[in-house]
C-alpha cells in the first residue's frame, strides 16, 4: 500500500498506535471522551486494521502502557500474537516498578519484540532517574528501540518528560535508538521556542499536526534532522487518513516526505 506524492508514491509506517482488548476498549474510549479530542475507531485491533487499509498505511507500531506493575503480563500477552502479523510491529510493555523489569526487557527481545514503550506520566517516573538505568542498559544491550512519551498529557498537571529531563537523560545515554514521542514534547510550541538540542535518537510526529504553525513544525523537523523524525498518529485519538492528508499538504519536499513516512522508520526497525 502507498500514498501518492508529486514524484511517485511511498509506503507508510505509523510509528505510534494504541489498541486495546475488546473487553477493555469501550472503557478506554469512554474515559478519553472527557477530553476535547475525537476518537477515530472503537480502539480495537480489528477496527484499526480496517482504518489502516482505508488510509493506505502499510504497517503500524503498536504500543500499550501498563499503568500498574501488575498489568505487565496481561499487556504483553495481548501484544505477543501481533508479532505474527506482517502489518503490525508491537513494542513490549514494561513498568519500572515491576518485579523484574530487566527480565521483562530480556524476554521481550528473545520473543522478537523490536522495542519497548515507557510513559513517564502514566508510570510516574522521570526519564533521568537512576532507577531506570538497569532497564535502559538491558534494552540497549539487546538493541531494542526505547519509545518514550515526552511532554505533558491531557490528564496530568505535572510534566515528567520535559526538555530538561531529557537533556539530563542524554548526558548519561548517547543511544541512537531512543524515540521521543510528540516531537520531544513540543505540541505546546510556546513552551519550547528554541529546539536545537543535540539529542540522540529519533522523534515521532504523533499528535503534532495542527497543534502548531506549519512553518514552525517544518523548522523543528529540519533543525532536529529530517532523517531522524518518524510519522505517527497516536491512533485512535488521531486519524491516519487526516494526518497523512495534512502532512502531504505541507511544504516538505517529496524526499523529506518519503523519509518521514517510511524511510526513517524502516531503517530504525531494520526492515
N, C-alpha and C positions, 0 to 999 in steps of 0.2 A: 504494500500500500504506500502511496506517496501523496504529497501535496504539490501543487503547481507553483513554480517560480517563473519569473520572466525568461530565464535562461534554461528552463528544463524543469526537472522535478527533484524532490528529495524525500527519502523516508523520514519518519518522525519517531523519536523516543520521548515519552513523557517521563521525566525523572522523579515525579513526586505525586503519588496517588495513594488514597486510602480507601479500603473497602472493609466490610465487617460481616461476620456471620449473619445469616438471615434471621436468627433469633434475636440478635442484638441490634441490627441496623435500624429498626424503627425507633428505638430509644435514643440512639445517637442522633438521628435526623431530627427528632423532636427537641433534643437538647440544643442543637445548633440553630433551630428556628427562632431562638431567643435573640439572635444577633441579626443585624441588617445585612444578611447575605442570602443568596439563592442556593438551592440545592438542585443539582442537575441530574441526579439519578436517585434511586432509593437506597444507595450506599451499599448494595450487594455486588458480589463479583459478576454474576450473570448480567446485571444491568450495566456494569462498567465495560464489560467486553462488547456489549452492543453499542455503547457510546463510542468506544474506540473505533469500531467498524464504521459507524456513521460519520466519524470525524476524520478518518483517514490516517489514524495513528497505528504504527506497527507494533510497538512494544511499550509497556508501562512498568515502571519500577514501583513495586507495591510495598507500602510502609504501614506498620502498625506499632503503636506505642503502648507497652504495658505500663499503666499508670501506678500499679502496685506490684511489688516483687512477686506476689502470688500469681500474677497473671502471665508471667513469662512463658510458662509451659503451654498454656492454652493458646496464647498468641502464636507461638511458633508451630504448634500442632496445626493451627489454621493456615499458616503461611506455607508450610512444608510441601503440601501437594501442588502448589503453584510452581514449584521447581520443574515440574514435568510439562508445563505449558509453555510452548515456544514463544508466546506473545507476552508472557509475564516474567518479571525479574524481581522476586521477593527479597527484601532485606530482613534479616532476623531482628526480633525484638530482644532487648536486654535492659535490665534495670540495675542501676549502680548499687542499690541496697539489697539486691537478691542474694541468695545463699552462696552462689558461686558464679558471679558474672564472668570471670575469666574462663571458667569451664563452659559457660553458655557460648562465649565467643569461639572457643576452640571447636566445640561440637558443630556450631553453625558453619564454620569453614569446612569441616570434614563432610558435612552433608551437602555442600555445594552452594551455600548462600554466598553471594558476592559482596555483601555489605551488611552493616548493622545500622539501626536508626536509634538516635538518642534525642531526648526532648528536655532541655534544662528547666522549662517552666512546669510541665506536667510531671516531671520526675524529681523536681526540687533539688537541683544542684547548679553550681556554676562551672562552666567548662574547664576552668583553670584549677579546680580543686585537686589536690594531690591524691585524694581517694579514688579519683578516676584514672590515675596514671596506669595502674596494672591492667585495667580494661583496655585503655588505648594501646599499651605495649603489646597485649595479646593480639588485638586486631591488626596492628602494624606488622607484627611478626608473621601473621597469616596472610598479609597482603590484602586485607579487606578494606572496602570503602567505609568511611565513617560519615554518615549523613546526619547532620545535627540541625535542629530548629535554631533559628537565630532571631533575636529581636523580641518584640512584645508579642502578646497574644490577647485575643478578644476578651478572655475571661480572667485576666491576670493584671493586677496593678503594677507589680514589680517586673523588672526586666532582668532575667538571668540568661545572659547570652547577648550582652551589649558589645559595642566595638571595643571598649576597654577590656572586657572579659576575654575576648578572642585575641586581642593584642597580647595579653598575658599568657594565654594558652600557647600561642605560636612562638613566644620566646622560648618555650620548652620543647615544642614539637614542630619540626620542619618537615611535615608529612604531606606529600602531594596528592594523597587520596582522601583528604577531608573534603566534604561538600557541605557548605553552609547554605541553608535554605533562605528563601526570600531575599536574595541579593545581599546576604550577610546581615539581614535585619533592617533593610533600608526602604521598605514601602513608605514609612514615615520620613519622607525625604528632608523635612525641615529640621529633624534632629541630627542629621548627618550630612551637612552641606559639603564637606570635603571627604573624598572617598579613597584617595591613594593610600593603601595600607601596607602593601608588601606582603600580604598574607599568602601562604602556600595554598595549593589545592584549588577547588572549584567553588562557584556559587550557582544556585539554581534560581529560576525566574518565577517560582510559584507565588501566586497572589501579588504580582507586581504590575501587571498591565492595567493601565487606567488609574493607578494609585499615585502616580507622579507624572509630571510633564514628559512627553515622549522624548524630547531632546535631552532632558536630564537623564532618563533611563539609558538612552543610547550612549551618552558620555560616560556613565558609570560602567557600562559593559566594556566599552573600549578602553577606559582607564585601567580597569582590572585586567583586561585581556580577553578578547573575543574567543580565543581558543581555550578559555578556562571557565566558560559560563554555559549552562545547560538549560534547555527548556523544561518547564514543569508547570503543573496546574494547581496542585493541592486539591485535585478532584476528590470527591464530587462537589466540593464547595466552589469550584470554578469549572467551566466548560472547556473541553479540548477544542471544540469547534469555534467557540467565540475567541478564545485566546490565540488560536492559530490564525484566525482571520485578522486579529489585532496585530500580531507580530508581522504577518505578511504585509500589512499595510504600512508598517513603519519604514523609516529611511535607512535601514540596514542594507548593505549590498547583498546580492544573491549569495555570494560566497560566505558572507557572515551569517546569513540565514541558514545555509546548509550546515555550517559549523554548530550553530546554536540548537538547531532542531535534531541533528543526527550525529554529525561527525565527532563532536567533543564527547558526547555520551558513549558512542560506540567505542571510541578509543579508551575511555576510562573503564568501561565494562569489559574490554577485551573481546569485542565482537568482530 
